[in-house]
C-alpha cells in the first residue's frame, strides 16, 4: 500500500467530491486507476464512497482477478476501458441525476444534444448515450465498445455516467461537465424548449475541438 498511498488518497478525494456534488449516493459509483500494465486500483463494493479509507481501496489485475480487498462489482466495465484505451489512466462511474434523467425522459436519444451549448462540443466533442445494460455484467463493458476510445464522457442509459481520462482529474472534469451540461439543457427544455446554434457556429466549434481533442475540458 505504501507505494500507492498518494494515488489511494487522490481516489478518495474525488470520491468525496462526487458525493458532495450529489453525483452519487451511499455506496453507488466506482473509481479506478491503472498503476501498472497489469494492476488496477479500484474502489470497494458495498462501502459508502464519502467515507473511504486508503486501506479500503482494492487491487485487481487486467483479467479481473482480485489481488486484494472486495472490488466493485462493476469492475468489468472499468477493465473494458483500460483494455480498449491505452491512454486511460483513470475511470470514473457515478450516478449524476440530470444525465440519467435525460436518458429516462428521452429513451430514443442517442446522445446528449451538443448543438445547443458550445461547452459540450469544446469540452467533450459529443456525449453519447450508451444502451442500457444490466449492472455488474460483462454486457456493461460490451456496450461501451462502439464508443471507445473516441468518447471519454458517456451517459449509461437509465444508470449513470462513465468518464475516463489520462488522470483522475480529467475523469472528474468529464463527470462534472456531463452533469452541468445536462442540467442546463434540462432547465432550457423546461423553460421554453431547446434552441440550437447556427450551423456555421457548430462547424466552427467542431474545428476548435480538433485542436483540443482528445482530452476532456
Number of C-alpha atoms within 10 A of each C-alpha: 12 7 8 12 13 12 18 24 16 15 27 22 14 19 26 19 17 24 21 12 12 14 23 24 16 12 18 18 27 25 28 29 26 23 15 11 10 10 18 24 24 28 30 25 21 14 15 18 26 19 13 20 12 18 12 19 26 22 24 22 17 19 12 15 12 15 14 14 16 18 24 23 15 20 26 21 22 27 22 20 25 23 12 13 16 11 14 21 21 27 27 27 28 24 25 27 17 20 28 20 18 21 24 14 11 12 14 10 16 15 16 22 18 21 20 19 16 15 16 24 21 21 21 24 26 20 22 20 26 25 19 17 18 10 14 14 14 16 15 22 19 14 17 22 14 10 15 13 17 14 20 28 27 26 30 24 23 21 23 25 26 30 28 34 24 18 16 23 16 21 28 25 18 27 28 18 19 25 22 16 20 21 18 14 23 17 12 14 12 10 9 8 10 14 12 12 13 10 10 9 13 18 14 10 18 18 13 14 19 11 10 15 15 16 18 25 17
